[in-house]
Amino acid sequence: MPRFDDADFAVEPAPQDPRASDAQPARSHDHPAAQAIPSEHGNTVEIPATRSSISGTSALMHHLSMSPSMKDRRGSRNSFGTSLPIPRSPRVSRLSSAGKPRLGARDVLASQVQDMSKEKVAAVKNMAFAFDIDGVLAHGNEPIEEAKTALTILNGDNELGIKFPYILLTNGGGKTEEARCAQLTEVLEHPISTDQFIQSHTPMQALAEYYDTVLVCGGEGFKVREVAEAYGFKNVVHPKDILAWDPTISPCRHFTEEERAEAKPRDFSKVNFDAILVFAESRDASTDFQIIIDLLLAKNGQLLTRDDDPAANHIPIYFSQGDLLCPTEHKGPPRLNLGAFRISIEAQYKALTGADLERVVYGKPERATYVCADEVIRSWMEEIHNERSLPEHIYMVGDNPQSDIIGGNLYGWNTCLVRTGVFQGKEGTNDRDNPANFGVFDNVLGAVKAAIRKELGEDFKLKWNPKINPVTHGESSSAIE
């Protein structure tokens, strides 16, 4: 089929990129072939990558390894130890005080109990949890029952009637934070606020300060377009937009009439792309592969062109996370995830150019994600306890040693590994390469109970007693053991 011009779709032509053909972004002096990373300015701050500097492609491909490893510190997930821009300012709370429920009798009684147990209350406020989701709290849309019990305790069903600070820190993505939190609220049967939630691409909103025209890939339907636009990107292009303009660009395409109706085609031969953002695993890998490789080999990010030296000049590409495996509703082993897609892109690029692909990976275990998490924990502490502080004792509960555990260990958190997801080690064993420093548990409830008892003592009761008398310190007879 022939390609179409903007006039065929009754839209205005996209503005030409003012960059001259020989004007390239500044590059690292130490690594002249390294991908350019924007400098710090505006409302963002740059965080150094977690580990040192080599491409992970060859190790993952030739040795069938799931590095990086705490044991031998094999290469970074990021090329040449680059920095990752993240939002500088705390997010404005999306909760409305007008929408909060009035204090009931239980809340008043709990407040009285807390006033008389100041040391325990201080201990609660000096600890927090960061939960992975898939494999820890749920498998897809199927909740892990012990997770619901754990959240019940943390949301106030304990001897103080107090809320323990916790956030959800996931390498999942592909939807807006609002949509994902609404889904989790239904699955877990507990309210999950966007103010206590970070998904893999949440910190990538900082990139909107640097790039105007971006290709955004992954996820279901066109939801990643909605995500990118909510983050402030000015000109968001979905691979299906390009497919609607030129169906021949992907010989093995998957393109439905419903997708055609939602696509926004125009003459993309006149568009200069600034960056590629891969927010989630692909639902049409064949098309995404073709278009991503086209742009990585293009001159100044312009489709239908080829740069004389693409290894030195390609536009930046960002992946929201690097997990190779992810637990799902599938009853067998964990399924391949976005990391597998990234490795495929790297292999294709190297086969075509002979060079390693310079790319940036967000998500766990990169330090930028944990810096963001600190800010979200502070904000959530202010929301639930009116104290903008960062607890001293933070417990990361995860199922993936290569992301949850290595990241938490490197950032100085207490790490808890559970057997309900990627990690399937036998009882009494820890991960060999990335051991959890606090322990291994059958499920998230075991990790939560162990952490609470370490910080508040073995006698702390994990059940609220509706008959408690704050004067006589009445005790519950139905505490969870």
N, C-alpha and C positions, 0 to 999 in steps of 0.2 A: 504493500500500500504506500501511496505517496505521503510525505510529511505534510503538516498543515502549518500555515502561518497564523499569526495572531488575528489577522483580519477575518479569517475563516470562523473564528470563535467569538467575534464581536467584542474583543477586549483590547485595551490599550497595549501597545508593545511595552515589554519590560525595559526599564532604563538601562542604557549601556553602562558597563563597569568602567569607571574613569581610569582604572589602572593601565599604565602603559604596558606593552607586551614584555618589556625588559625590566619592569619594576617588580622586584620580588621582595617579600618581607625579609627583615633582618634575620640572620641565622646564627646559630651558636658558633663562637670562635673555636671552641675545642672540637666540635663535631660539625663541620661545614655542611654535611648532608642531613643534619637533623631537622626534624619538622619544626617550623616556627611556632612558638607559643606566644600569645599576646602578653604584653607587659602590664604590670599592675597599674590600675587607674580607676577613677570613678567609684562605684559601689561594690567593687570586687577586691579580693585579696588572693595572692597566689600561694599555694601550699606545695612544698617540695614533694616529689614522689617518695613512696615509702622506702624503696630499696634502690640499689645502684643499677648501673646502666648497661644492660645488654638486651638485645631482642630475644624474646622467649620462643621464637618460632622453631628454631632448629631443635632445641631440647624437647619441645612438645611433639614434634613430628618424628624425629629419628630415634628417640629413646622411649617413646610411648610413656612419657613421664607426666605426672600431674604437678610439676613444680609450679610455683616456687615453694621452698621448704625452709622451715626454721632451722633444720638440721645443718644444711650446707649452704644456705643463702644463695641458691642458684637464682639468676638474673631477675631483674625487675619486670613487672607487667608493663611498665612504661618505657618508651624509648629514651635512652640517654638521660634518665633521671629527671625528666622535665617537671615543671611545676604545673599544678592544676588550678585554674581560677575557680573560686567559689564565692558565693555572696558574702560581702563584708558585713552588712548590717543584719541584725536579727529580723526574722520575719514578723510582720505585723500580725497580731493574733486575729484569727478568723472566728473566734468564739465571741458570742455576745453576752454580756452580763445580764441583759434583759431576758435572755432565753434560759438562764439557769434556774433550776427548781428552787423553790423556797425551802428554807431549813425546816425539817420535820422534827418530830420528837426524838427520833434516833440521833439525828445530827446534833441536837442540843445536848443530849446525854453523852454522846461521844466526845463533844467538846469539853464537857466537864471532866470526863475520864482523862482526856489528854492533858488538861490543866494540872491534874494530880500526878501525872506520869511524865514529867518533863524530860527526864533522862532518856526514856524509851522513845519519846517523840523526837528528840534530837538525833537519836540513832537512826530512826526511820528517815529523817530528812538528810542524813549523811550517807545514804546509800541509794542506788538507783539500778534499774535493769534496762538492758538494751536487748530486745528480742529479734532474732531473725524470724521470718514468717514461714516460708515453705520448708517443711520438714521439722519445724519446731512448734508452731501454733496450728498449722493446717497442712493438708496435702491438697493443693488446688482449692476447690470449694468444699472440701471435706474437713471439718474441724478435727483436731486431736483432742479428745475429751479431757485429758489431763490439763490441757492448756486452758480450757474454760474454767476449771477449778482454780488454777493458779491465778488467773485474772480476777476471779471472784475475791480471793484473798487480798490481792493487791489493790483492788478497788474499794476496800473497806471492811470486808468480812474477816475481821481479826479482833483481838482483844481491845485494841484502842479505837476501833472504828475509823481508822485513819487510812488515807490513800498513800500507797507507796509510789514514788516517782518511777515511771517506766516509759520507754519509747520503743517504737518498732523501727528497726534498721534493716532494710531488706535490699538484696540485689535484684529484686523483681522490678518490673516497670511496664511501660506501654500504655498506661492510662494516666489521667490527671490524678493528683493526690486526693481530690475530693471524691472522685469515682471509686478509687481503690479503698478509701476509708469507709465509704458507704457499703461496699461489698464486704469488707472485713467485719464491720459492725453486724451485718446479717449473719455471716458465717460463724463468728465467735460468740454471738449473743451478748456482746459487751460493746459499749460506745467507744469507737476509736476516732480520735480527733486528728485533723490534719496538722495540728500544732504539736503532736507527739509522734509524727510519722515522717520518715525519710526513705524514699525509694532510690534506686540506683541513679536515676537521672535528675533527682531533685537539685543537687549542687550544680548541675550543668546549666541552670538558668543564668548563671553568671556569664556564660558565653554570649548571651544576647547583647552584651555591651560591645562585643568585638566583631560579630558577624551579622550581616544583614540577610543575605540570600543563602539559605541552607537546604541541603537535601536531608530529610529526616526519615529514617527507616525503622521497620519493626512493628510488632504489635498487631492487634486485631483491627481490620478495616482501616479507617483513616484517623483512629484515635490519637496517634502520635502527632498529627497535625494540630489537633486541639491542645495537646500538651505544650508543644513548642510555641504556639501562639499565646498561650497563657503565660509562658515564661518571658514573653516580650520580643521574640524574634519577628522581624518585620516582614520577611518574605519567605514563607515556608513552602517547600516543594516536596510532595510525596512521590515515590517511584511510580505510582499509578497515574499521576498527572502526566509524567513523561511517556508512559505506555499509551495513554489516550492520544497523545500528540503523534507518536510514531510507534505503532504496534510491532514493527519489524525490529525494534531495538532489542527485543528479547525473543529469540526463536522458540524457546520452550515456555512461553509466558502462560500465566494463569490470570485470566481477566474476565470477570463476569459483567453482565449488563448492569447489575446493581453498582459495581465498582465504577463502571464507565459513567453512570449517572452522577456519582459523587466526585469524580475527578475534575481537576481544574487545568485543562490543557492550554497551552499557548506555544508560541514558537521558541522552544528552548535552545535553538541554535544561536539565539541572540542574547542568552542569559549567561552571565558569569557567576558561577557558584563560588561562595567564599569558604564553605566548609561542609563536611559530611558528618552527620550525627546519627549514630546507631543507638536508638533508645531501648530496643528490646529484640528478642529473637524474631527471625523473619518468618512470615507466613507464605512468602513466595520467593524462596531463596534464589531460584534461577534468574528472575528479573532483577532482584536486588544485586546479585553478583555482577550481572552485566553492566548495570548503570554505575555502580560504585567503581568498578574497574575502569570504565570509560572515563569517569571524572578524575580518577587518580592518574591516568595517563594523558589527560587533556592539557591543553595550554591555557593557563589562567582560568581553569575550571570551566571551560566552555565545551559543551558537547560537540561531537563531530570533528574535533581537532585532536592533534597529537603533539605533545611537547617533545623537543629534541632530547631533553634530559629529564624525564619525569621523576627519576629518583631524587633529583636535586630540587625540583620545582613543584611537586604535587601539592594540591591544596590539603589543609589539615583534615584528618579523620579522627573522630572521637567515638569510643565505645563506652556505653554507660556502665559496664561491668565486665568481668572476665571469667566468670564461673564456667567451667567445662561441663559440669553436671548439675542437675537440679531435681529434687524429688517432686513427683506429681501424684495424681490419683492412680497412676499405673502401679499394679501390685508387684511388679518385678523391680529390677534395679533402677536407679535414677536415670533420667533421660538427658540426652545431650542438650546443652544450653547455649547461650550467646557466645561463650568462649569458643565453642566448636565452629561457629560461624566466623568469628574473628580469625581463627587459625586458617580456615579455608581461604579467606580473603588474602591473608599474608602469603600463603602458599601460591595462590594464583599470581599475585603481584611479583613474587620472587621468580616464578617460572617465566614471566613475561619480560622482566627487567634485569634479572640477575642480582637485584639489591633487596635488602631487608626493608620491609615497609615500616616507616616511622609513623607511629600512632600513639594516641593517648587513651588510657583506660581509667575510668572513674570506678566508683563502687568499692566495696570491701575487697581486699585489705588495704587499699590506698589511704594514706594518712588524711587526705583532704576530707574523706567521708567522716572520719572520727572528729575532726575539727568542727565540721558542721553539726555532728551529733552533740558535741559539748554545748553549742549554742542552743540547740533545740531542747536539751535537758534543762539548761538555765531558764529558758522561757517557760517550759512546762512546770518547773518548780515555782515560778512566779504565779502561774495560772492556778495551781492547786494549793499552794501553801503561802502565797504572797511573799515569797523570798526568792529573789533572783540570785541563786547561788549554784555552784556546781558541787554535787556530793563528792566526798572523798573516795567512797567505795562503790565502784561501778562494775556490775556483773554483766558480761556479754554471754548470752545463751544462744548457741548456734549448733548446726548439724554438719557444717562443712569445714573441715580442718584447714583447707587451702584458702579460705576467705574469712570466715567468722573468727576462727581461732588464731590464725597467724596475725590478722589485723589487730585483734584485741590484745594479744600478747605484746606486739610491738608498741602499742599505744599505752601500755601499762595498766590495762583493765584486768579484772579477774575473769577468766574465761571458763565457761562450762560447756562441755560437749555432750550432746544427747544422741541417742541411738535411733531416733525416729525419722531420720532423713538420710543424707548422703553417707554419714558414718555408720557402719554396721559392725563395729568391733565387738568381740565377745566380752561378756561381763568380766570386769576386773582389768581390762586392757584400755590403754589410751592410744591416741594416734602416734605412730612411731616418729614421724617427721615433724609434726606440729602438735605437740601435746597440750591439752588444756591445762592451765596452771591451777585451777580450782578443783577440777575433777570431771569425771565422766558419769552421766546419769542415764537412767532408762528413758526419762522423758523430762519435759520442762518443769513439771510439778516437783519432781525430786530436786531439781536444781534450785528452784525458788525456795523450797522449804529449807534446804541446806544453807543457803545464803542468809536467809532471815535468822535462822538459829545461830549462825556464826556472829551476826551483828547484834542480835537482841537477846541471845541466850536460849538455852534448850527449853526453858519453861514458858517461852512466849507462845500464847495460844493463837491458833490460826482459825478462830471462829468467833464471831461476835455473839455475846450473850445478851439476849434482849431483856433479861431480868437482872442485869448487873446493877449494883448500887454503888455509885461513885464514892459514897461515904464509907461503906463497909468493905469496899473492894470485892464484891461478890464475884464468884468465879463461874465460868461456863463448864458444864458437864459434858459438852458435845464437841470438844476441840478436835480438830483434825490432827491425827498423829502422823 
